[in-house]
Amino acid sequence: MLILDEAGCHLDPAAERRAEPALAARPGTLVVIAHRISSAASARQVLLMDGTTVLTGTHHELIDRSPLYADLVGRWHADGTH
């Protein structure tokens, strides 16, 4: 198991797009703790924790199920794309 806590926070988007798939290709489980929506969008499973609310699902499932998550995605992508 490899746990990354904001490991890409100082990477530019191009470097992040190279690093995360390379790490995900390793055997075992990869847990990424991140605030970047791009990290969540590429994950097989997302855990959203907001106070007492905890939801899991894919990026697209959480957009549909969580107004908070949908708002975060909308703020990250100014054109509303996801």
N, CA, C and O atoms as CSV, one atom per row, in Angstrom:
chain,resi,resn,atom,element,x,y,z
A,1,MET,N,N,0.842,-1.163,0.000
A,1,MET,CA,C,0.000,0.000,0.000
A,1,MET,C,C,0.896,1.237,0.000
A,1,MET,O,O,1.847,1.336,0.776
A,2,LEU,N,N,0.573,2.169,-0.880
A,2,LEU,CA,C,1.291,3.434,-0.952
A,2,LEU,C,C,0.285,4.544,-0.663
A,2,LEU,O,O,-0.750,4.631,-1.323
A,3,ILE,N,N,0.582,5.385,0.311
A,3,ILE,CA,C,-0.300,6.491,0.670
A,3,ILE,C,C,0.408,7.793,0.328
A,3,ILE,O,O,1.512,8.057,0.803
A,4,LEU,N,N,-0.238,8.599,-0.497
A,4,LEU,CA,C,0.298,9.905,-0.883
A,4,LEU,C,C,-0.592,10.988,-0.285
A,4,LEU,O,O,-1.787,11.038,-0.575
A,5,ASP,N,N,-0.030,11.835,0.531
A,5,ASP,CA,C,-0.780,12.925,1.156
A,5,ASP,C,C,-0.346,14.235,0.523
A,5,ASP,O,O,0.710,14.778,0.846
A,6,GLU,N,N,-1.179,14.735,-0.385
A,6,GLU,CA,C,-0.885,15.977,-1.113
A,6,GLU,C,C,0.478,15.912,-1.799
A,6,GLU,O,O,1.188,16.914,-1.887
A,7,ALA,N,N,0.828,14.735,-2.276
A,7,ALA,CA,C,2.150,14.538,-2.881
A,7,ALA,C,C,2.347,15.347,-4.150
A,7,ALA,O,O,3.479,15.688,-4.494
A,8,GLY,N,N,1.273,15.659,-4.845
A,8,GLY,CA,C,1.400,16.410,-6.092
A,8,GLY,C,C,1.128,17.887,-5.953
A,8,GLY,O,O,0.999,18.583,-6.959
A,9,CYS,N,N,1.037,18.385,-4.737
A,9,CYS,CA,C,0.634,19.780,-4.548
A,9,CYS,C,C,1.618,20.786,-5.152
A,9,CYS,O,O,1.236,21.913,-5.466
A,10,HIS,N,N,2.867,20.390,-5.313
A,10,HIS,CA,C,3.845,21.308,-5.902
A,10,HIS,C,C,4.182,20.966,-7.355
A,10,HIS,O,O,5.092,21.542,-7.952
A,11,LEU,N,N,3.427,20.017,-7.905
A,11,LEU,CA,C,3.640,19.656,-9.305
A,11,LEU,C,C,2.757,20.500,-10.207
A,11,LEU,O,O,1.639,20.860,-9.838
A,12,ASP,N,N,3.260,20.809,-11.376
A,12,ASP,CA,C,2.405,21.468,-12.357
A,12,ASP,C,C,1.477,20.402,-12.940
A,12,ASP,O,O,1.764,19.213,-12.803
A,13,PRO,N,N,0.378,20.786,-13.583
A,13,PRO,CA,C,-0.595,19.807,-14.087
A,13,PRO,C,C,0.015,18.746,-15.014
A,13,PRO,O,O,-0.386,17.584,-14.956
A,14,ALA,N,N,0.969,19.122,-15.858
A,14,ALA,CA,C,1.586,18.150,-16.768
A,14,ALA,C,C,2.372,17.090,-15.991
A,14,ALA,O,O,2.293,15.904,-16.310
A,15,ALA,N,N,3.113,17.504,-14.996
A,15,ALA,CA,C,3.879,16.553,-14.179
A,15,ALA,C,C,2.936,15.665,-13.372
A,15,ALA,O,O,3.194,14.473,-13.200
A,16,GLU,N,N,1.855,16.240,-12.882
A,16,GLU,CA,C,0.868,15.458,-12.133
A,16,GLU,C,C,0.249,14.377,-13.033
A,16,GLU,O,O,0.045,13.246,-12.590
A,17,ARG,N,N,-0.049,14.722,-14.291
A,17,ARG,CA,C,-0.637,13.756,-15.225
A,17,ARG,C,C,0.317,12.601,-15.529
A,17,ARG,O,O,-0.128,11.513,-15.894
A,18,ARG,N,N,1.614,12.827,-15.382
A,18,ARG,CA,C,2.593,11.753,-15.581
A,18,ARG,C,C,2.800,10.948,-14.297
A,18,ARG,O,O,2.928,9.725,-14.348
A,19,ALA,N,N,2.835,11.616,-13.167
A,19,ALA,CA,C,3.180,10.958,-11.901
A,19,ALA,C,C,2.086,10.023,-11.395
A,19,ALA,O,O,2.373,8.884,-11.024
A,20,GLU,N,N,0.834,10.489,-11.373
A,20,GLU,CA,C,-0.224,9.669,-10.787
A,20,GLU,C,C,-0.420,8.347,-11.522
A,20,GLU,O,O,-0.506,7.310,-10.864
A,21,PRO,N,N,-0.495,8.330,-12.859
A,21,PRO,CA,C,-0.636,7.026,-13.528
A,21,PRO,C,C,0.574,6.113,-13.308
A,21,PRO,O,O,0.419,4.897,-13.200
A,22,ALA,N,N,1.755,6.683,-13.242
A,22,ALA,CA,C,2.953,5.860,-13.004
A,22,ALA,C,C,2.880,5.207,-11.627
A,22,ALA,O,O,3.216,4.032,-11.478
A,23,LEU,N,N,2.450,5.951,-10.638
A,23,LEU,CA,C,2.316,5.388,-9.295
A,23,LEU,C,C,1.168,4.390,-9.231
A,23,LEU,O,O,1.280,3.364,-8.561
A,24,ALA,N,N,0.072,4.676,-9.916
A,24,ALA,CA,C,-1.082,3.778,-9.921
A,24,ALA,C,C,-0.771,2.459,-10.617
A,24,ALA,O,O,-1.407,1.447,-10.323
A,25,ALA,N,N,0.185,2.450,-11.527
A,25,ALA,CA,C,0.542,1.237,-12.257
A,25,ALA,C,C,1.345,0.250,-11.399
A,25,ALA,O,O,1.506,-0.913,-11.772
A,26,ARG,N,N,1.836,0.707,-10.277
A,26,ARG,CA,C,2.586,-0.176,-9.383
A,26,ARG,C,C,1.639,-1.205,-8.773
A,26,ARG,O,O,0.445,-0.938,-8.640
A,27,PRO,N,N,2.152,-2.372,-8.402
A,27,PRO,CA,C,1.286,-3.344,-7.741
A,27,PRO,C,C,0.860,-2.844,-6.364
A,27,PRO,O,O,1.577,-2.078,-5.720
A,28,GLY,N,N,-0.294,-3.278,-5.929
A,28,GLY,CA,C,-0.785,-2.904,-4.610
A,28,GLY,C,C,-1.815,-1.790,-4.691
A,28,GLY,O,O,-2.293,-1.440,-5.770
A,29,THR,N,N,-2.139,-1.249,-3.552
A,29,THR,CA,C,-3.163,-0.219,-3.428
A,29,THR,C,C,-2.516,1.152,-3.327
A,29,THR,O,O,-1.525,1.331,-2.619
A,30,LEU,N,N,-3.077,2.113,-4.037
A,30,LEU,CA,C,-2.622,3.496,-3.978
A,30,LEU,C,C,-3.739,4.333,-3.364
A,30,LEU,O,O,-4.858,4.353,-3.877
A,31,VAL,N,N,-3.439,5.016,-2.281
A,31,VAL,CA,C,-4.377,5.932,-1.635
A,31,VAL,C,C,-3.819,7.331,-1.824
A,31,VAL,O,O,-2.693,7.619,-1.418
A,32,VAL,N,N,-4.615,8.206,-2.445
A,32,VAL,CA,C,-4.184,9.576,-2.701
A,32,VAL,C,C,-5.068,10.513,-1.896
A,32,VAL,O,O,-6.282,10.551,-2.094
A,33,ILE,N,N,-4.470,11.257,-0.999
A,33,ILE,CA,C,-5.171,12.282,-0.235
A,33,ILE,C,C,-4.877,13.592,-0.936
A,33,ILE,O,O,-3.733,14.044,-0.979
A,34,ALA,N,N,-5.928,14.203,-1.492
A,34,ALA,CA,C,-5.698,15.382,-2.323
A,34,ALA,C,C,-6.899,16.303,-2.295
A,34,ALA,O,O,-8.018,15.883,-2.003
A,35,HIS,N,N,-6.651,17.556,-2.600
A,35,HIS,CA,C,-7.714,18.541,-2.732
A,35,HIS,C,C,-7.982,18.879,-4.185
A,35,HIS,O,O,-8.944,19.585,-4.486
A,36,ARG,N,N,-7.162,18.394,-5.079
A,36,ARG,CA,C,-7.342,18.672,-6.502
A,36,ARG,C,C,-8.438,17.786,-7.086
A,36,ARG,O,O,-8.421,16.566,-6.925
A,37,ILE,N,N,-9.374,18.408,-7.753
A,37,ILE,CA,C,-10.451,17.662,-8.399
A,37,ILE,C,C,-9.879,16.730,-9.461
A,37,ILE,O,O,-10.424,15.649,-9.686
A,38,SER,N,N,-8.798,17.125,-10.114
A,38,SER,CA,C,-8.202,16.270,-11.141
A,38,SER,C,C,-7.759,14.931,-10.559
A,38,SER,O,O,-7.833,13.909,-11.242
A,39,SER,N,N,-7.306,14.920,-9.321
A,39,SER,CA,C,-6.929,13.664,-8.680
A,39,SER,C,C,-8.149,12.795,-8.438
A,39,SER,O,O,-8.109,11.583,-8.652
A,40,ALA,N,N,-9.227,13.409,-7.996
A,40,ALA,CA,C,-10.462,12.662,-7.758
A,40,ALA,C,C,-11.045,12.144,-9.064
A,40,ALA,O,O,-11.550,11.023,-9.118
A,41,ALA,N,N,-10.981,12.943,-10.106
A,41,ALA,CA,C,-11.565,12.560,-11.387
A,41,ALA,C,C,-10.878,11.329,-11.974
A,41,ALA,O,O,-11.511,10.560,-12.696
A,42,SER,N,N,-9.620,11.134,-11.683
A,42,SER,CA,C,-8.897,9.995,-12.240
A,42,SER,C,C,-8.932,8.765,-11.337
A,42,SER,O,O,-8.443,7.703,-11.724
A,43,ALA,N,N,-9.499,8.893,-10.150
A,43,ALA,CA,C,-9.534,7.778,-9.201
A,43,ALA,C,C,-10.649,6.790,-9.530
A,43,ALA,O,O,-11.697,7.171,-10.052
A,44,ARG,N,N,-10.412,5.521,-9.219
A,44,ARG,CA,C,-11.482,4.515,-9.382
A,44,ARG,C,C,-12.561,4.715,-8.332
A,44,ARG,O,O,-13.736,4.461,-8.599
A,45,GLN,N,N,-12.185,5.164,-7.144
A,45,GLN,CA,C,-13.115,5.346,-6.037
A,45,GLN,C,C,-12.723,6.619,-5.293
A,45,GLN,O,O,-11.542,6.862,-5.047
A,46,VAL,N,N,-13.722,7.432,-4.936
A,46,VAL,CA,C,-13.488,8.693,-4.228
A,46,VAL,C,C,-14.194,8.610,-2.877
A,46,VAL,O,O,-15.333,8.151,-2.790
A,47,LEU,N,N,-13.520,9.051,-1.843
A,47,LEU,CA,C,-14.104,9.168,-0.511
A,47,LEU,C,C,-14.218,10.657,-0.218
A,47,LEU,O,O,-13.209,11.358,-0.139
A,48,LEU,N,N,-15.447,11.139,-0.059
A,48,LEU,CA,C,-15.700,12.554,0.225
A,48,LEU,C,C,-16.098,12.672,1.685
A,48,LEU,O,O,-17.081,12.070,2.118
A,49,MET,N,N,-15.338,13.446,2.441
A,49,MET,CA,C,-15.622,13.637,3.861
A,49,MET,C,C,-15.853,15.120,4.109
A,49,MET,O,O,-14.987,15.953,3.844
A,50,ASP,N,N,-17.036,15.431,4.622
A,50,ASP,CA,C,-17.408,16.812,4.919
A,50,ASP,C,C,-18.106,16.830,6.271
A,50,ASP,O,O,-19.308,16.577,6.359
A,51,GLY,N,N,-17.359,17.126,7.313
A,51,GLY,CA,C,-17.960,17.121,8.648
A,51,GLY,C,C,-18.444,15.725,9.009
A,51,GLY,O,O,-17.643,14.797,9.121
A,52,THR,N,N,-19.747,15.576,9.192
A,52,THR,CA,C,-20.303,14.274,9.550
A,52,THR,C,C,-20.765,13.478,8.334
A,52,THR,O,O,-21.174,12.326,8.480
A,53,THR,N,N,-20.710,14.057,7.150
A,53,THR,CA,C,-21.140,13.391,5.926
A,53,THR,C,C,-19.957,12.694,5.267
A,53,THR,O,O,-18.911,13.300,5.035
A,54,VAL,N,N,-20.140,11.414,4.970
A,54,VAL,CA,C,-19.118,10.636,4.275
A,54,VAL,C,C,-19.800,9.925,3.112
A,54,VAL,O,O,-20.778,9.204,3.310
A,55,LEU,N,N,-19.291,10.123,1.911
A,55,LEU,CA,C,-19.817,9.470,0.714
A,55,LEU,C,C,-18.676,8.828,-0.053
A,55,LEU,O,O,-17.545,9.314,-0.027
A,56,THR,N,N,-18.978,7.734,-0.734
A,56,THR,CA,C,-18.016,7.119,-1.626
A,56,THR,C,C,-18.683,6.883,-2.970
A,56,THR,O,O,-19.900,6.724,-3.060
A,57,GLY,N,N,-17.877,6.865,-3.993
A,57,GLY,CA,C,-18.360,6.609,-5.338
A,57,GLY,C,C,-17.316,7.062,-6.337
A,57,GLY,O,O,-16.228,7.501,-5.965
A,58,THR,N,N,-17.659,6.951,-7.604
A,58,THR,CA,C,-16.761,7.467,-8.627
A,58,THR,C,C,-16.931,8.981,-8.687
A,58,THR,O,O,-17.844,9.543,-8.082
A,59,HIS,N,N,-16.055,9.615,-9.412
A,59,HIS,CA,C,-16.131,11.068,-9.607
A,59,HIS,C,C,-17.511,11.460,-10.140
A,59,HIS,O,O,-18.144,12.373,-9.610
A,60,HIS,N,N,-17.977,10.777,-11.183
A,60,HIS,CA,C,-19.264,11.121,-11.795
A,60,HIS,C,C,-20.439,10.783,-10.889
A,60,HIS,O,O,-21.432,11.511,-10.874
A,61,GLU,N,N,-20.346,9.693,-10.133
A,61,GLU,CA,C,-21.411,9.363,-9.182
A,61,GLU,C,C,-21.539,10.442,-8.119
A,61,GLU,O,O,-22.650,10.821,-7.751
A,62,LEU,N,N,-20.411,10.940,-7.623
A,62,LEU,CA,C,-20.463,11.967,-6.581
A,62,LEU,C,C,-20.966,13.301,-7.114
A,62,LEU,O,O,-21.603,14.059,-6.383
A,63,ILE,N,N,-20.691,13.592,-8.365
A,63,ILE,CA,C,-21.261,14.811,-8.957
A,63,ILE,C,C,-22.782,14.737,-8.906
A,63,ILE,O,O,-23.449,15.727,-8.607
A,64,ASP,N,N,-23.328,13.556,-9.201
A,64,ASP,CA,C,-24.774,13.367,-9.197
A,64,ASP,C,C,-25.368,13.284,-7.793
A,64,ASP,O,O,-26.504,13.708,-7.582
A,65,ARG,N,N,-24.619,12.746,-6.831
A,65,ARG,CA,C,-25.154,12.487,-5.497
A,65,ARG,C,C,-24.881,13.575,-4.473
A,65,ARG,O,O,-25.595,13.666,-3.474
A,66,SER,N,N,-23.873,14.397,-4.694
A,66,SER,CA,C,-23.465,15.358,-3.671
A,66,SER,C,C,-23.451,16.780,-4.225
A,66,SER,O,O,-22.621,17.109,-5.072
A,67,PRO,N,N,-24.372,17.628,-3.745
A,67,PRO,CA,C,-24.338,19.030,-4.175
A,67,PRO,C,C,-23.001,19.706,-3.839
A,67,PRO,O,O,-22.525,20.544,-4.605
A,68,LEU,N,N,-22.396,19.350,-2.708
A,68,LEU,CA,C,-21.104,19.924,-2.325
A,68,LEU,C,C,-20.033,19.552,-3.343
A,68,LEU,O,O,-19.280,20.411,-3.801
A,69,TYR,N,N,-19.966,18.280,-3.692
A,69,TYR,CA,C,-18.959,17.822,-4.648
A,69,TYR,C,C,-19.192,18.467,-6.008
A,69,TYR,O,O,-18.248,18.929,-6.649
A,70,ALA,N,N,-20.442,18.499,-6.448
A,70,ALA,CA,C,-20.764,19.130,-7.737
A,70,ALA,C,C,-20.351,20.598,-7.736
A,70,ALA,O,O,-19.853,21.105,-8.741
A,71,ASP,N,N,-20.554,21.278,-6.615
A,71,ASP,CA,C,-20.149,22.683,-6.508
A,71,ASP,C,C,-18.631,22.817,-6.587
A,71,ASP,O,O,-18.120,23.718,-7.253
A,72,LEU,N,N,-17.911,21.925,-5.910
A,72,LEU,CA,C,-16.442,21.961,-5.976
A,72,LEU,C,C,-15.951,21.747,-7.399
A,72,LEU,O,O,-15.043,22.438,-7.861
A,73,VAL,N,N,-16.552,20.787,-8.092
A,73,VAL,CA,C,-16.165,20.525,-9.477
A,73,VAL,C,C,-16.460,21.745,-10.337
A,73,VAL,O,O,-15.638,22.135,-11.167
A,74,GLY,N,N,-17.621,22.345,-10.145
A,74,GLY,CA,C,-17.993,23.531,-10.916
A,74,GLY,C,C,-17.069,24.706,-10.672
A,74,GLY,O,O,-16.786,25.480,-11.587
A,75,ARG,N,N,-16.603,24.842,-9.454
A,75,ARG,CA,C,-15.673,25.940,-9.139
A,75,ARG,C,C,-14.289,25.662,-9.714
A,75,ARG,O,O,-13.590,26.592,-10.118
A,76,TRP,N,N,-13.889,24.398,-9.756
A,76,TRP,CA,C,-12.572,24.036,-10.288
A,76,TRP,C,C,-12.542,24.222,-11.791
A,76,TRP,O,O,-11.568,24.727,-12.350
A,77,HIS,N,N,-13.626,23.805,-12.441
A,77,HIS,CA,C,-13.735,23.911,-13.896
A,77,HIS,C,C,-14.664,25.090,-14.217
A,77,HIS,O,O,-15.885,24.938,-14.213
A,78,ALA,N,N,-14.101,26.222,-14.484
A,78,ALA,CA,C,-14.893,27.434,-14.691
A,78,ALA,C,C,-15.912,27.274,-15.815
A,78,ALA,O,O,-16.954,27.929,-15.798
A,79,ASP,N,N,-15.628,26.422,-16.781
A,79,ASP,CA,C,-16.575,26.226,-17.890
A,79,ASP,C,C,-17.606,25.155,-17.567
A,79,ASP,O,O,-18.455,24.845,-18.403
A,80,GLY,N,N,-17.544,24.576,-16.346
A,80,GLY,CA,C,-18.524,23.587,-15.929
A,80,GLY,C,C,-18.270,22.175,-16.423
A,80,GLY,O,O,-19.092,21.291,-16.182
A,81,THR,N,N,-17.157,21.933,-17.109
A,81,THR,CA,C,-16.875,20.601,-17.620
A,81,THR,C,C,-16.355,19.701,-16.514
A,81,THR,O,O,-15.774,20.170,-15.535
A,82,HIS,N,N,-16.568,18.428,-16.677
A,82,HIS,CA,C,-16.040,17.432,-15.747
A,82,HIS,C,C,-15.850,16.169,-16.498
A,82,HIS,O,O,-15.411,15.171,-15.927
